[in-house]
């Protein structure tokens, strides 16, 4: 877990900072592991099913503009990049390199269904994506190198002239932080921030997922003013159980869509489907019914199966949600679901109680697991 500054603990962090106020945490991660290298990140950016971007900082006297290119990139193009003023960003790194999911364990006080992805960026000296604000919470964990951050909770004007590709703000001073390996910067939604590499650096961004009103209630105009995001500034530590969508989360979704409590089950299901939805190009293939039954028999005999690196699983008191689908829980107990979401593996003796067999078949058919080549 992050080493929070001073006498701050997880409960106080949620009460004082989560969804409220930025926090700089020097040396919050003494050993940031696992990690990726610049070359590994570059290799990912050459792959067809990996979402990646290059952002260039173009300087012309006092005028600075930013331009973006989307991957996949040719390896030779990456090798020939200039020595400074660019950033390579790769999204969903933990889905392509499942070992990187271990970094999420540094924020165990945040429900894991709220975590969207691990984005990793490499910035050459002078590189950055410009001053901007995001609509989600993020933990910016500094790997190798040094980056200068400016952060402001004040109103900062947009600057449409700064980029044709990116939504940026005007430059601002704000609070300044020099971050080095192991430092972490937490930012709530809407807080303007601006990072520039002093020395070549890698940053690991644990970004959150929050549905908008239109995601939970169809037929609404897609405008920021009329389409607010799900918010949980009242989040408490006890809500954070592996994969679990709490009753309080459903309460917040109900308030967001302004629905009566009799619509609770429908809203809860819509929330669960949304937060487990995967991007089309990285949605795992599911097993056929016959394949699923054969795999279940193998698991009952001690075979080991692992949750697919790209799969998203969550659950509540009524349902199991996987890759945007909803399965009825039936008799499946909470302890089994919690263990599955925490460990993301099955195969030890007793790891599949009889009441969970039907749920496992449903999960297999929806692409929750890596399908074994041989049983």
C-alpha positions in Angstrom: 0.0 0.0 0.0 1.1 3.6 -0.5 3.0 5.1 2.3 0.7 8.1 3.1 2.4 11.2 4.4 2.4 12.2 8.1 -0.3 10.6 10.2 -2.6 10.2 7.2 -4.2 6.7 7.0 -6.5 5.2 4.4 -9.6 6.4 6.2 -8.3 10.0 6.5 -7.2 10.0 2.9 -10.7 9.1 1.7 -12.2 11.7 4.1 -9.9 14.6 3.3 -8.6 14.0 -0.3 -10.5 11.4 -2.3 -12.6 13.3 -4.9 -11.8 16.5 -3.0 -8.2 17.7 -2.9 -4.9 16.8 -4.6 -2.1 15.3 -2.5 1.6 15.0 -3.2 3.1 11.9 -1.5 6.9 11.9 -1.5 8.4 8.4 -1.4 5.0 6.7 -1.1 6.4 3.8 -3.1 9.9 3.0 -2.0 10.2 0.2 -4.5 8.0 0.7 -7.5 7.7 -2.9 -8.8 6.9 -4.4 -11.1 8.1 -2.0 -13.7 8.5 -1.7 -17.5 11.5 -0.4 -19.5 11.4 2.2 -22.2 12.0 -0.6 -24.8 9.2 -2.7 -23.4 6.8 0.2 -23.6 8.0 0.9 -27.2 7.4 -2.7 -28.1 3.8 -2.5 -26.8 3.2 0.6 -28.9 4.0 -1.3 -32.1 1.2 -3.9 -31.5 -2.2 -3.7 -33.3 -4.3 -4.4 -30.2 -2.6 -1.8 -28.0 -3.9 1.7 -27.6 -0.9 4.1 -27.8 -0.2 7.8 -28.5 2.8 10.0 -29.1 2.5 13.6 -28.0 5.0 16.1 -29.3 5.8 19.5 -27.8 6.5 21.9 -30.6 8.3 25.1 -29.4 8.5 28.2 -31.5 10.0 31.0 -29.4 7.5 31.7 -26.6 4.8 29.8 -28.4 4.2 26.1 -27.4 1.8 23.8 -29.2 1.1 20.1 -28.7 0.3 17.5 -31.4 -0.6 13.9 -31.1 -0.2 10.8 -33.2 -1.9 7.5 -32.6 -0.3 4.0 -32.7 0.5 1.4 -33.6 3.9 2.7 -34.5 6.6 1.4 -36.8 9.6 0.2 -34.7 12.0 2.2 -36.9 10.0 5.4 -36.4 10.2 5.0 -32.6 14.0 4.5 -32.8 14.4 7.7 -34.8 12.5 10.0 -32.4 14.3 13.1 -31.4 16.2 13.4 -28.1 13.6 15.6 -26.4 10.1 17.1 -26.4 7.9 14.0 -26.8 6.0 11.6 -24.7 4.8 8.0 -25.5 1.7 6.9 -23.7 0.4 3.3 -23.6 -3.0 2.5 -22.2 -4.3 -0.7 -20.5 -0.8 -2.0 -19.8 -2.0 -4.3 -17.1 -4.3 -6.0 -19.6 -1.4 -6.8 -22.0 1.1 -7.5 -19.2 -1.1 -8.9 -16.4 1.9 -8.9 -13.9 1.5 -5.1 -13.9 -1.9 -5.5 -12.1 0.2 -5.8 -8.9 0.5 -2.0 -8.9 -3.2 -1.8 -8.1 -2.5 -3.3 -4.7 -0.9 0.0 -3.7 -4.4 1.5 -3.5 -6.4 -1.3 -1.7 -8.7 1.3 -0.1 -10.2 2.1 -3.6 -12.8 -0.5 -4.9 -11.1 -2.3 -7.7 -14.1 -2.0 -10.0 -13.4 1.8 -9.9 -10.0 1.3 -11.5 -10.0 1.7 -15.2 -6.5 0.9 -16.3 -2.8 1.4 -15.8 -1.5 3.9 -18.4 2.3 4.1 -18.6 4.1 6.9 -20.3 7.7 7.5 -21.2 8.7 11.2 -21.6 12.0 12.4 -23.2 13.4 15.6 -21.6 11.0 18.4 -22.2 8.2 16.0 -23.0 4.6 16.2 -21.6 1.0 16.3 -22.8 0.4 20.0 -21.9 -1.7 21.6 -19.2 -5.1 19.9 -18.9 -7.7 18.4 -16.6 -9.3 15.0 -16.4 -12.8 13.8 -15.5 -11.5 11.0 -13.3 -9.3 10.4 -10.2 -5.7 9.3 -10.9 -2.7 8.3 -8.9 0.5 9.3 -10.8 3.3 7.1 -9.6 6.7 8.2 -10.7 9.2 5.6 -12.0 12.7 6.4 -13.2 13.6 10.0 -14.0 12.4 13.4 -12.8 9.2 15.3 -13.7 8.0 18.8 -12.8 4.3 19.0 -12.0 2.1 22.1 -11.7 -1.3 21.5 -10.1 -4.2 24.0 -9.6 -7.7 23.6 -8.2 -8.5 27.1 -9.4 -10.6 27.8 -12.5 -8.2 27.6 -15.4 -9.3 28.7 -18.9 -9.3 26.3 -21.8 -6.9 27.0 -24.7 -8.2 25.7 -28.0 -5.2 27.1 -29.8 -2.7 25.0 -27.9 -3.5 21.8 -29.9 -5.6 20.5 -32.7 -5.7 17.0 -31.1 -5.9 17.5 -27.3 -8.2 19.4 -24.9 -5.8 21.7 -23.1 -5.9 24.7 -20.8 -3.8 27.8 -20.7 -0.4 27.4 -18.9 -0.6 28.1 -15.1 1.8 28.2 -12.2 -0.3 26.5 -9.4 1.5 24.4 -6.8 4.8 23.0 -8.1 6.2 19.6 -7.3 9.5 18.0 -8.4 8.8 14.2 -8.5 11.3 11.5 -8.5 11.2 7.7 -8.4 8.8 6.5 -5.7 6.8 9.8 -5.4 3.1 9.7 -6.1 0.7 12.5 -6.9 -3.0 12.0 -6.4 -5.4 14.2 -8.4 -9.2 14.3 -8.1 -11.4 14.9 -11.1 -11.3 18.4 -12.6 -8.0 19.5 -11.1 -5.8 21.1 -13.7 -2.3 19.6 -13.9 0.7 20.0 -16.1 3.8 17.7 -16.1 7.0 18.1 -18.0 10.0 15.8 -17.9 13.2 17.3 -16.5 15.0 14.1 -17.2 13.8 11.1 -19.2 11.2 9.5 -17.1 8.5 6.9 -16.8 5.1 7.5 -15.1 2.6 4.9 -14.0 -0.9 6.3 -14.0 -3.6 4.4 -12.0 -6.7 5.9 -13.5 -10.3 5.5 -12.4 -13.5 4.7 -14.2 -16.7 6.6 -13.5 -19.9 6.3 -15.5 -21.8 9.4 -16.7 -25.5 9.9 -16.4 -25.9 8.9 -20.0 -24.1 5.6 -19.4 -26.7 4.7 -16.8 -29.8 6.2 -18.4 -30.2 6.0 -22.2 -31.6 8.8 -24.4 -29.9 11.8 -22.8 -28.1 14.5 -24.7 -24.3 14.0 -24.5 -23.3 17.4 -23.0 -21.0 17.9 -20.1 -23.5 20.2 -18.4 -26.3 17.7 -18.5 -24.2 14.6 -18.3 -22.5 14.5 -14.9 -20.1 11.8 -13.8 -20.7 9.3 -11.0 -19.0 10.6 -7.8 -18.2 9.0 -4.5 -16.6 11.6 -2.2 -18.2 9.8 0.7 -16.4 6.5 -0.1 -15.3 4.6 3.0 -12.7 1.8 3.4 -15.2 -0.9 4.2 -16.6 -0.6 0.7 -13.4 -1.9 -0.8 -13.7 -5.7 -1.1 -12.3 -7.4 -4.2 -14.7 -7.1 -7.1 -17.6 -5.9 -4.8 -20.0 -3.2 -5.9 -21.4 -1.9 -2.6 -25.0 -0.9 -1.8 -23.7 2.6 -1.2 -22.3 2.6 -4.8 -25.8 1.7 -6.1 -27.3 4.5 -3.9 -25.0 7.0 -5.6 -25.9 5.7 -9.0 -29.6 6.0 -8.1 -29.1 9.6 -7.0 -27.2 10.3 -10.2 -30.0 9.1 -12.4 -32.7 10.5 -10.0 -34.6 7.2 -10.0 -36.9 5.9 -7.3 -35.7 3.0 -5.2 -38.0 0.6 -7.0 -35.6 0.9 -9.9 -32.7 -0.1 -7.8 -32.1 -3.5 -9.3 -32.2 -2.2 -12.9 -29.8 0.7 -12.0 -27.5 -1.7 -10.1 -27.4 -4.0 -13.2 -26.7 -1.1 -15.5 -23.9 0.0 -13.3 -22.3 -3.4 -13.1 -22.5 -3.9 -16.8 -20.9 -0.5 -17.5 -18.0 -0.8 -15.0 -17.0 -4.3 -16.4 -17.3 -3.4 -20.1 -14.2 -4.0 -22.1 -12.9 -2.3 -25.2 -14.0 -4.2 -28.3 -10.5 -4.9 -29.5 -9.3 -6.4 -26.3 -12.5 -8.4 -25.3 -11.5 -12.0 -24.6 -13.2 -14.9 -26.4 -15.5 -17.0 -24.4 -15.8 -20.8 -24.2 -18.6 -22.8 -25.8 -21.0 -24.6 -23.4 -19.2 -27.9 -24.0 -15.8 -26.4 -23.5 -16.9 -24.7 -20.3 -18.3 -27.9 -18.9 -15.1 -29.7 -19.7 -13.0 -27.0 -18.1 -15.2 -27.2 -14.9 -14.6 -31.0 -14.7 -10.8 -30.4 -15.0 -10.9 -27.7 -12.3 -12.8 -30.1 -10.0 -9.9 -32.5 -10.5 -7.3 -29.9 -9.6 -6.6 -28.2 -12.9 -5.5 -24.5 -12.7 -7.1 -21.8 -14.7 -6.4 -18.1 -14.6 -8.6 -15.1 -15.1 -7.8 -13.5 -18.5 -5.6 -10.5 -18.3 -8.1 -8.4 -20.2 -11.2 -9.6 -18.3 -13.1 -7.4 -15.9 -15.2 -9.0 -13.1 -17.4 -7.5 -10.4 -20.3 -8.6 -8.3 -23.0 -7.4 -6.0 -25.6 -9.0 -3.8 -27.7 -10.2 -6.8 -25.4 -10.6 -9.8 -22.0 -11.3 -11.2 -20.7 -8.9 -14.0 -18.1 -9.9 -16.5 -16.9 -8.0 -19.6 -20.2 -6.1 -19.7 -22.5 -9.1 -19.2 -24.7 -9.9 -16.2 -25.0 -13.3 -14.7 -27.4 -14.2 -11.8 -25.4 -15.2 -8.7 -27.8 -17.9 -7.6 -26.3 -19.7 -4.6 -22.7 -18.5 -5.3 -21.4 -17.2 -2.0 -19.6 -13.9 -1.6 -16.4 -15.5 -0.2 -15.8 -17.4 -3.4 -16.4 -14.3 -5.6 -14.2 -12.2 -3.4 -11.4 -14.8 -3.6 -11.7 -15.1 -7.4 -11.5 -11.4 -7.9 -8.6 -11.0 -5.5 -6.5 -13.9 -6.7 -7.7 -14.2 -10.3 -6.9 -17.9 -10.4 -8.7 -21.2 -9.6 -7.2 -24.6 -9.2 -6.5 -25.4 -5.6 -8.4 -28.2 -3.9 -11.8 -27.0 -2.7 -11.5 -23.8 -4.9 -14.7 -24.7 -6.7 -17.6 -25.4 -4.3 -20.6 -27.1 -5.9 -22.8 -24.0 -5.6 -20.4 -22.0 -7.8 -20.2 -24.5 -10.7 -23.0 -22.7 -12.7 -21.4 -19.3 -12.1 -18.0 -20.6 -13.3 -19.6 -22.0 -16.5 -21.2 -18.6 -17.1 -17.9 -16.8 -16.5 -16.1 -19.1 -18.9 -18.7 -18.5 -21.6 -18.3 -14.7 -21.2 -14.5 -14.8 -21.6 -13.5 -14.4 -17.9 -10.6 -17.0 -18.1 -7.7 -17.9 -20.3 -8.9 -21.0 -22.0 -6.4 -23.9 -21.6 -5.2 -25.5 -24.8 -5.2 -28.9 -23.1 -7.3 -30.2 -20.3 
